[in-house]
């Protein structure tokens, strides 16, 4: 499945090209969207700087179209994280900066 990845109000991506990052850092939640061009297996996850997986937002089949996922970082420290989206023929990575609110 082909894929376009973005995070509303945080980042954008169009046709596999990294767009401009929007307001950062992320403070409370991210509205993540992916657009698949065909049905297939899709894995969406968040990892830390060391590559440790901290969240799996989706792992399985998705039909073609736009799909929204909400991500609320819980139990994470402030820092840099990566949004990984992988399909059967494409992989994209986006940087997420997270500032934990006290």
N, CA, C and O of each residue as an XYZ file, in Angstrom:
408
protein
N       0.848     -1.185      0.000
C       0.000      0.000      0.000
C       0.882      1.232      0.000
O       1.833      1.308      0.777
N       0.586      2.195     -0.852
C       1.282      3.468     -0.820
C       0.718      4.293      0.312
O      -0.366      3.998      0.814
N       1.438      5.327      0.724
C       1.016      6.016      1.935
C       1.468      7.459      1.937
O       2.574      7.772      1.496
N       0.614      8.342      2.433
C       0.957      9.719      2.731
C       0.734      9.893      4.226
O      -0.297      9.469      4.750
N       1.671     10.504      4.910
C       1.636     10.573      6.366
C       1.636     12.014      6.834
O       2.278     12.866      6.219
N       0.926     12.297      7.912
C       0.977     13.629      8.483
C       0.430     13.645      9.887
O      -0.215     12.693     10.328
N       0.688     14.720     10.580
C       0.124     14.944     11.896
C      -0.492     16.329     11.862
O       0.213     17.324     11.696
N      -1.825     16.395     12.020
C      -2.518     17.681     11.969
C      -1.887     18.653     12.952
O      -1.643     18.305     14.107
N      -1.625     19.858     12.501
C      -1.086     20.953     13.305
C       0.317     20.686     13.814
O       0.844     21.479     14.593
N       0.930     19.602     13.401
C       2.309     19.335     13.810
C       3.194     19.153     12.589
O       4.294     19.703     12.542
N       2.739     18.393     11.599
C       3.547     18.176     10.409
C       2.672     17.762      9.251
O       1.518     17.375      9.432
N       3.229     17.845      8.070
C       2.516     17.447      6.863
C       3.454     16.696      5.949
O       4.673     16.856      6.023
N       2.879     15.871      5.083
C       3.651     15.142      4.092
C       2.747     14.967      2.888
O       1.563     14.669      3.051
N       3.262     15.142      1.699
C       2.457     14.988      0.499
C       3.209     14.140     -0.502
O       4.322     14.484     -0.898
N       2.616     13.041     -0.914
C       3.180     12.137     -1.899
C       4.606     11.722     -1.547
O       5.482     11.698     -2.412
N       4.833     11.399     -0.293
C       6.123     10.884      0.135
C       7.172     11.947      0.371
O       8.302     11.616      0.729
N       6.841     13.211      0.185
C       7.798     14.293      0.415
C       7.538     14.915      1.772
O       6.391     15.190      2.125
N       8.594     15.139      2.533
C       8.444     15.731      3.866
C       8.093     17.196      3.713
O       8.803     17.949      3.047
N       6.994     17.596      4.336
C       6.565     18.984      4.279
C       7.141     19.774      5.446
O       7.954     19.265      6.218
N       6.710     21.013      5.560
C       7.159     21.871      6.653
C       6.563     21.401      7.974
O       5.381     21.066      8.044
N       7.388     21.378      9.022
C       6.864     21.070     10.349
C       6.071     22.254     10.846
O       6.475     23.408     10.700
N       4.930     21.943     11.439
C       4.071     22.986     11.987
C       4.486     23.311     13.407
O       5.650     23.118     13.757
N       3.585     23.792     14.230
C       3.922     24.142     15.618
C       4.516     22.947     16.365
O       3.966     21.846     16.345
N       5.606     23.180     16.997
C       6.268     22.187     17.834
C       6.707     22.901     19.094
O       6.978     24.100     19.025
N       6.794     22.266     20.204
C       6.619     20.829     20.405
C       5.150     20.453     20.623
O       4.298     21.291     20.916
N       4.901     19.162     20.466
C       3.607     18.570     20.788
C       3.457     18.605     22.298
O       4.385     18.240     23.020
N       2.288     19.044     22.792
C       2.111     19.153     24.236
C       1.100     18.172     24.805
O       1.345     17.604     25.869
N      -0.025     17.952     24.139
C      -1.051     17.103     24.731
C      -1.413     15.913     23.867
O      -1.455     14.784     24.357
N      -1.675     16.146     22.589
C      -2.035     15.036     21.716
C      -1.749     15.403     20.272
O      -1.573     16.571     19.926
N      -1.707     14.380     19.445
C      -1.522     14.565     18.012
C      -2.648     13.851     17.291
O      -3.025     12.739     17.661
N      -3.181     14.483     16.274
C      -4.153     13.848     15.393
C      -3.390     13.396     14.161
O      -3.109     14.194     13.266
N      -3.060     12.135     14.119
C      -2.237     11.590     13.047
C      -3.136     11.095     11.934
O      -4.135     10.421     12.184
N      -2.777     11.432     10.698
C      -3.521     10.909      9.569
C      -2.568     10.223      8.603
O      -1.432     10.655      8.412
N      -3.047      9.165      8.011
C      -2.316      8.516      6.934
C      -3.291      8.304      5.789
O      -4.480      8.072      6.005
N      -2.784      8.385      4.589
C      -3.601      8.136      3.415
C      -2.961      7.012      2.625
O      -1.842      7.145      2.129
N      -3.673      5.909      2.512
C      -3.167      4.773      1.753
C      -3.782      4.798      0.364
O      -4.971      5.075      0.209
N      -2.975      4.508     -0.639
C      -3.455      4.537     -2.021
C      -4.044      3.200     -2.442
O      -4.719      3.108     -3.468
N      -3.788      2.165     -1.652
C      -4.378      0.855     -1.912
C      -4.487      0.094     -0.607
O      -3.810      0.428      0.366
N      -5.327     -0.920     -0.574
C      -5.480     -1.732      0.636
C      -4.198     -2.504      0.896
O      -3.523     -2.940     -0.036
N      -3.869     -2.670      2.175
C      -2.699     -3.455      2.524
C      -2.372     -3.373      4.001
O      -3.054     -2.702      4.775
N      -1.307     -4.075      4.372
C      -0.829     -4.055      5.748
C      -0.158     -2.717      6.037
O       0.659     -2.236      5.251
N      -0.512     -2.124      7.176
C       0.058     -0.846      7.590
C       0.412     -0.944      9.066
O      -0.372     -1.441      9.875
N       1.602     -0.465      9.404
C       2.038     -0.427     10.797
C       2.403      1.011     11.134
O       3.230      1.622     10.457
N       1.786      1.550     12.180
C       2.031      2.918     12.615
C       2.496      2.843     14.062
O       1.784      2.313     14.916
N       3.694      3.372     14.345
C       4.216      3.291     15.709
C       5.059      4.509     16.048
O       5.509      5.243     15.168
N       5.261      4.704     17.342
C       6.100      5.773     17.868
C       7.308      5.118     18.524
O       7.165      4.164     19.288
N       8.506      5.638     18.222
C       9.728      5.122     18.843
C      10.535      6.281     19.417
O      10.395      7.424     18.983
N      11.383      5.969     20.402
C      12.234      6.997     20.989
C      13.543      7.107     20.211
O      13.732      6.425     19.204
N      14.440      7.964     20.681
C      15.711      8.196     19.992
C      16.579      6.945     19.872
O      17.393      6.839     18.955
N      16.407      6.005     20.789
C      17.205      4.777     20.775
C      16.551      3.674     19.954
O      17.093      2.575     19.835
N      15.379      3.973     19.387
C      14.680      2.977     18.582
C      13.741      2.093     19.370
O      13.171      1.148     18.825
N      13.572      2.389     20.649
C      12.639      1.617     21.474
C      11.208      2.015     21.134
O      10.882      3.201     21.099
N      10.366      1.038     20.887
C       8.968      1.287     20.582
C       8.245      1.738     21.842
O       8.309      1.065     22.871
N       7.553      2.883     21.766
C       6.806      3.376     22.921
C       5.299      3.293     22.714
O       4.540      3.365     23.681
N       4.852      3.142     21.466
C       3.419      3.010     21.188
C       3.211      2.410     19.802
O       3.966      2.690     18.871
N       2.177      1.583     19.681
C       1.723      1.080     18.383
C       0.320      1.633     18.168
O      -0.598      1.323     18.927
N       0.157      2.451     17.135
C      -1.137      3.065     16.860
C      -1.990      2.207     15.937
O      -3.219      2.258     15.992
N      -1.338      1.420     15.092
C      -2.062      0.498     14.218
C      -1.095     -0.561     13.702
O       0.063     -0.269     13.402
N      -1.579     -1.778     13.604
C      -0.812     -2.873     12.998
C      -1.815     -3.824     12.373
O      -2.423     -4.639     13.068
N      -1.991     -3.722     11.067
C      -2.948     -4.581     10.388
C      -3.376     -4.002      9.058
O      -2.773     -3.056      8.554
N      -4.418     -4.575      8.498
C      -4.938     -4.162      7.201
C      -5.662     -2.818      7.300
O      -6.352     -2.534      8.280
N      -5.489     -2.010      6.271
C      -6.277     -0.789      6.109
C      -6.723     -0.711      4.657
O      -5.948     -1.028      3.755
N      -7.963     -0.292      4.420
C      -8.400     -0.084      3.037
C      -7.781      1.195      2.482
O      -7.241      2.005      3.235
N      -7.859      1.370      1.195
C      -7.385      2.611      0.586
C      -8.195      3.779      1.141
O      -9.397      3.652      1.377
N      -7.538      4.908      1.347
C      -8.233      6.100      1.829
C      -7.490      6.765      2.968
O      -6.374      6.376      3.312
N      -8.119      7.765      3.547
C      -7.536      8.530      4.649
C      -7.992      7.935      5.968
O      -9.165      7.606      6.144
N      -7.058      7.801      6.886
C      -7.323      7.206      8.197
C      -6.743      8.113      9.279
O      -5.604      8.569      9.179
N      -7.543      8.368     10.315
C      -7.119      9.220     11.428
C      -6.846      8.381     12.664
O      -7.544      7.406     12.944
N      -5.817      8.780     13.395
C      -5.469      8.138     14.657
C      -5.094      9.228     15.643
O      -4.349     10.149     15.306
N      -5.600      9.129     16.843
C      -5.219     10.070     17.892
C      -4.106      9.461     18.717
O      -4.142      8.277     19.052
N      -3.121     10.274     19.042
C      -2.027      9.812     19.894
C      -1.883     10.780     21.048
O      -1.643     11.971     20.854
N      -2.031     10.255     22.247
C      -1.852     11.049     23.463
C      -0.679     10.447     24.224
O      -0.797      9.359     24.786
N       0.455     11.148     24.245
C       1.623     10.600     24.931
C       1.386     10.518     26.438
O       1.169     11.531     27.103
N       1.430      9.317     26.952
C       1.250      9.121     28.393
C       2.438      8.348     28.927
O       2.840      7.334     28.356
N       2.991      8.826     30.012
C       4.126      8.154     30.627
C       5.442      8.414     29.926
O       6.433      7.742     30.209
N       5.474      9.381     29.011
C       6.709      9.695     28.302
C       7.366     10.929     28.891
O       6.690     11.809     29.424
N       8.672     10.991     28.792
C       9.421     12.178     29.167
C       9.441     13.136     27.985
O       9.247     12.724     26.841
N       9.676     14.405     28.259
C       9.849     15.367     27.176
C      11.025     14.927     26.315
O      12.014     14.402     26.826
N      10.918     15.140     25.016
C      12.023     14.783     24.141
C      11.594     14.613     22.699
O      10.497     15.003     22.300
N      12.492     14.021     21.931
C      12.277     13.773     20.516
C      11.846     12.317     20.323
O      12.447     11.398     20.879
N      10.802     12.130     19.530
C      10.300     10.801     19.203
C      10.081     10.737     17.695
O      10.060     11.764     17.018
N       9.920      9.533     17.183
C       9.720      9.350     15.752
C       8.411      8.620     15.484
O       8.089      7.631     16.142
N       7.670      9.120     14.515
C       6.475      8.459     14.016
C       6.911      7.625     12.816
O       7.361      8.177     11.811
N       6.783      6.308     12.909
C       7.132      5.387     11.820
C       5.846      4.863     11.203
O       4.966      4.372     11.909
N       5.740      4.968      9.882
C       4.625      4.380      9.157
C       5.219      3.470      8.096
O       6.031      3.896      7.275
N       4.803      2.215      8.125
C       5.352      1.230      7.201
C       4.224      0.492      6.503
O       3.276      0.030      7.138
N       4.342      0.388      5.180
C       3.417     -0.402      4.380
C       4.230     -1.510      3.716
O       5.427     -1.643      3.968
N       3.584     -2.297      2.876
C       4.296     -3.397      2.226
C       5.373     -2.914      1.263
O       6.299     -3.664      0.957
N       5.271     -1.673      0.778
C       6.265     -1.194     -0.174
C       6.826      0.189      0.127
O       7.530      0.760     -0.706
N       6.530      0.735      1.292
C       6.987      2.078      1.607
C       7.118      2.249      3.109
O       6.388      1.641      3.890
N       8.069      3.094      3.494
C       8.255      3.413      4.902
C       8.539      4.904      5.012
O       9.319      5.450      4.232
N       7.906      5.565      5.983
C       8.153      6.985      6.216
C       8.348      7.223      7.703
O       7.764      6.540      8.545
N       9.189      8.214      8.004
C       9.481      8.573      9.389
C       9.324     10.083      9.535
O       9.784     10.856      8.695
N       8.666     10.482     10.617
C       8.497     11.899     10.950
C       8.975     12.131     12.376
O       8.827     11.266     13.240
N       9.546     13.299     12.614
C      10.015     13.671     13.951
C       8.868     14.295     14.725
O       8.160     15.157     14.204
N       8.681     13.865     15.967
C       7.738     14.466     16.895
C       8.498     14.987     18.105
O       9.185     14.220     18.780
N       8.387     16.262     18.385
C       8.940     16.821     19.615
C       7.831     16.846     20.645
O       6.719     17.291     20.360
N       8.128     16.373     21.837
C       7.109     16.309     22.881
C       7.572     17.089     24.101
O       8.662     16.847     24.620
N       6.751     18.020     24.558
C       7.016     18.791     25.767
C       5.965     18.422     26.794
O       4.799     18.798     26.669
N       6.383     17.685     27.806
C       5.449     17.212     28.826
C       4.965     18.389     29.674
O       5.764     19.176     30.182
N       3.649     18.492     29.816
C       3.079     19.545     30.638
C       2.990     19.069     32.082
O       2.565     17.946     32.351
N       3.384     19.913     32.982
C       3.353     19.570     34.408
C       2.026     19.922     35.020
O       1.819     19.704     36.213
